[in-house]
Amino acid sequence: MNLLLRLVVAIALSLPGITSADAFDDALRNALRPQTDIDRDARSRPKEVLGFFGVKPGMTVVDLFGGGGYYTEIISRVVGPRGKVYLHNNAEYLNFVGKDVEQRLEGSRLPNVVRLDAEIGELGMEDASVDLVIMIMTYHDVYYTTDAWSIDPISFFGEVRAMMKPGAVLGIVDHAAAPGTGNHAVQAMHRIDEKFAIEDITSRGFELVGSLDVLHDPADDHTLNVFEPAIRGKTDQFVLKFVKK
């Protein structure tokens, strides 16, 4: 590819509203990605999942409870210099991920990523400023409770909706619980029923526009805690795409 053509392609990929499989391929093949991220790709299928959610150049994305930032890094490279990604964690999540966030962002290696350390209710995002919010294996935590952790679903979804533009996407990936169990498996197994998730989220001012089965695993019988060695990293997961009404 000659220099002029490379320049045209680079400009095209940086413009809002233009998407390309090449943007995902380039992000996933980037030589600066940690090996642990590359090892995770086969089970997380980020190209399919993020493509389904509609990630494209120029978007503003919030990776809510984003942990160490595996998805944040991929998204940051796809949205490009005209896009922005907020890597959010609260205090409890930061305790869980340790130094992973610092390592992910050290040396300004992802210049379009904003680190957002904040509790729910204190995110401080501008209203109607976000194109996409993703929650990867964290939606169930809205219903998880401990002495140090409790989220009010009404307030939570109100804050999420407020930051989203009209028609913006909420992307959910979570560990599937046995059908019909609602949110009763959250506390013991960190799982949640897909049907419950759909009914819950659509009741909060969102419309379901599609689902994806690439992370479905029939070998998971939904009886184990997701952190059990026998199932960790191999759970049956559902992928749901909602839009803000």
C-alpha positions in Angstrom: 0.0 0.0 0.0 1.5 3.3 -1.0 1.9 6.3 1.3 -1.1 8.2 -0.1 -3.4 5.3 0.2 -2.2 4.6 3.8 -3.0 8.2 4.6 -6.5 8.0 3.1 -7.2 4.8 5.1 -6.0 6.3 8.3 -8.1 9.4 7.9 -11.2 7.3 7.0 -10.8 5.1 10.1 -10.6 8.2 12.4 -13.9 9.7 11.2 -17.1 9.1 13.2 -19.6 6.9 11.5 -17.1 4.8 9.6 -16.4 1.3 10.7 -14.1 -1.5 9.4 -13.1 -5.0 10.4 -9.6 -3.8 9.8 -9.9 -1.5 12.8 -10.6 -4.4 15.1 -7.9 -6.6 13.4 -5.3 -3.8 13.8 -6.3 -3.3 17.5 -6.0 -7.0 18.3 -2.7 -7.4 16.4 -1.1 -4.3 18.0 2.4 -5.2 19.2 2.0 -3.3 22.5 -0.9 -5.5 23.8 0.0 -7.5 26.9 0.4 -11.2 26.3 -2.3 -11.9 29.0 -4.8 -10.0 26.8 -3.8 -11.9 23.7 -4.3 -15.2 25.6 -7.7 -14.1 26.7 -8.9 -13.3 23.2 -9.9 -16.8 22.3 -12.4 -17.1 25.1 -13.7 -13.5 25.1 -14.1 -13.1 21.4 -13.7 -9.3 21.6 -14.0 -8.6 17.8 -17.4 -10.3 17.6 -18.7 -8.8 20.9 -17.5 -5.3 20.4 -18.5 -5.3 16.7 -22.0 -6.4 17.8 -22.1 -3.5 20.2 -21.2 -1.2 17.3 -17.8 0.2 18.4 -16.5 2.4 15.7 -14.0 5.3 15.2 -14.8 8.6 16.9 -17.1 7.1 19.7 -17.1 8.0 23.4 -17.3 4.8 25.4 -17.6 4.1 29.1 -16.2 0.7 30.3 -18.2 0.6 33.5 -16.5 -1.4 36.3 -13.9 -2.0 33.7 -11.4 -3.8 36.0 -7.9 -4.0 34.5 -9.0 -2.6 31.2 -8.8 -5.5 28.8 -11.7 -4.2 26.8 -10.8 -0.6 27.3 -7.5 -1.0 25.4 -9.1 -2.7 22.4 -11.8 -0.1 22.3 -9.3 2.8 22.6 -7.5 1.6 19.5 -10.7 1.2 17.5 -12.3 4.5 18.4 -9.0 6.2 17.6 -7.7 9.7 18.3 -11.1 11.3 17.8 -12.7 9.0 20.2 -12.5 8.6 24.0 -12.8 5.7 26.5 -13.5 6.1 30.2 -12.1 3.2 32.2 -14.2 3.2 35.3 -13.7 1.4 38.6 -14.9 2.1 42.1 -12.9 1.5 45.3 -14.0 -2.2 45.6 -13.1 -3.0 42.0 -9.7 -1.2 42.4 -9.0 -3.4 45.4 -9.8 -6.5 43.2 -7.7 -5.5 40.2 -4.7 -4.3 42.1 -2.0 -2.6 40.0 -3.5 -3.7 36.7 -5.0 -0.2 35.9 -1.7 1.6 36.6 0.2 -0.9 34.3 -2.5 -0.5 31.6 -2.2 3.2 31.5 1.4 3.9 32.5 3.4 6.2 30.3 0.3 7.5 28.6 0.3 4.4 26.4 -3.4 4.9 25.7 -3.8 8.7 25.3 -7.5 8.6 24.5 -8.3 6.7 27.7 -9.5 8.6 30.8 -9.2 6.9 34.1 -12.4 7.3 36.1 -12.2 6.2 39.7 -15.5 6.9 41.3 -18.4 5.4 43.2 -21.8 5.0 41.5 -23.7 8.2 42.1 -20.5 10.2 41.7 -19.4 9.4 38.1 -19.6 13.1 37.1 -20.3 12.3 33.4 -21.9 15.0 31.3 -25.5 14.3 30.4 -26.0 12.9 26.9 -22.3 12.6 26.2 -21.7 8.9 25.7 -22.3 6.7 22.6 -21.8 3.3 24.3 -21.6 1.9 27.9 -20.4 -1.6 28.3 -20.7 -3.8 31.4 -18.6 -7.0 31.0 -19.4 -9.6 33.7 -20.5 -6.8 36.0 -24.2 -6.3 35.5 -24.9 -9.0 38.2 -23.0 -6.9 40.7 -25.9 -4.4 40.7 -27.7 -7.1 42.8 -24.7 -8.3 44.8 -24.5 -7.0 48.4 -21.9 -7.1 51.2 -21.2 -4.8 54.1 -18.9 -2.8 51.7 -21.0 -3.1 48.5 -24.6 -2.1 47.8 -26.1 -0.5 44.7 -29.6 0.9 44.3 -30.7 -0.3 40.8 -33.0 2.6 40.2 -30.4 5.2 41.0 -27.7 3.2 39.1 -29.7 2.9 35.8 -30.8 6.6 36.1 -27.2 7.7 36.2 -26.2 5.4 33.3 -29.2 6.6 31.2 -28.4 10.3 31.9 -24.8 10.0 30.5 -26.0 8.3 27.3 -27.0 10.1 24.1 -30.5 9.3 22.8 -30.2 6.0 20.9 -26.8 5.2 22.6 -26.0 1.5 23.3 -25.8 -0.4 26.5 -23.8 -3.6 26.0 -24.1 -6.4 28.6 -22.0 -9.6 28.9 -22.6 -11.7 32.0 -22.3 -15.2 33.5 -25.6 -17.1 32.9 -27.5 -18.6 35.8 -30.0 -21.4 35.4 -33.2 -20.3 33.6 -35.9 -19.1 35.9 -33.6 -18.2 38.8 -33.9 -14.5 38.4 -31.2 -12.7 40.4 -31.1 -15.4 43.2 -27.8 -16.9 42.0 -25.9 -13.6 42.2 -24.9 -13.8 45.8 -23.6 -17.4 45.9 -22.4 -17.8 42.3 -22.0 -14.4 40.7 -24.4 -15.4 38.0 -27.7 -14.0 36.8 -30.6 -15.2 34.6 -30.6 -13.8 31.1 -34.4 -13.5 31.1 -34.3 -11.5 34.3 -31.6 -9.3 32.8 -33.8 -8.5 29.8 -36.9 -7.8 31.8 -35.0 -5.7 34.3 -33.0 -3.6 31.9 -36.0 -3.0 29.5 -37.9 -1.7 32.6 -35.2 0.9 33.1 -35.8 2.8 29.8 -33.9 0.7 27.4 -34.9 -1.4 24.4 -33.4 -4.8 23.6 -32.2 -4.8 20.0 -30.3 -8.1 19.8 -28.4 -10.9 21.4 -25.3 -12.8 20.5 -24.5 -16.4 21.3 -20.7 -16.6 20.6 -20.0 -16.9 24.4 -22.6 -19.6 25.0 -21.1 -22.7 26.5 -23.5 -25.7 26.9 -20.9 -27.5 28.9 -21.5 -25.2 31.9 -24.4 -26.6 34.0 -24.8 -23.3 35.9 -24.2 -24.9 39.3 -20.7 -23.6 40.2 -19.5 -20.2 41.4 -17.8 -18.5 38.5 -14.5 -18.3 40.4 -14.3 -22.1 40.9 -11.2 -23.4 39.2 -13.2 -25.9 37.2 -15.3 -23.3 35.5 -13.3 -20.0 35.7 -12.9 -18.5 32.3 -15.2 -21.1 30.8 -18.7 -20.1 32.0 -21.8 -19.9 29.8 -22.2 -16.2 29.1 -25.0 -14.1 27.4 -24.4 -11.0 25.3 -27.2 -8.4 25.1 -27.5 -5.2 23.2 -29.8 -2.4 24.4 -30.4 1.1 23.2 -31.6 4.1 25.3 -35.1 5.0 24.4 
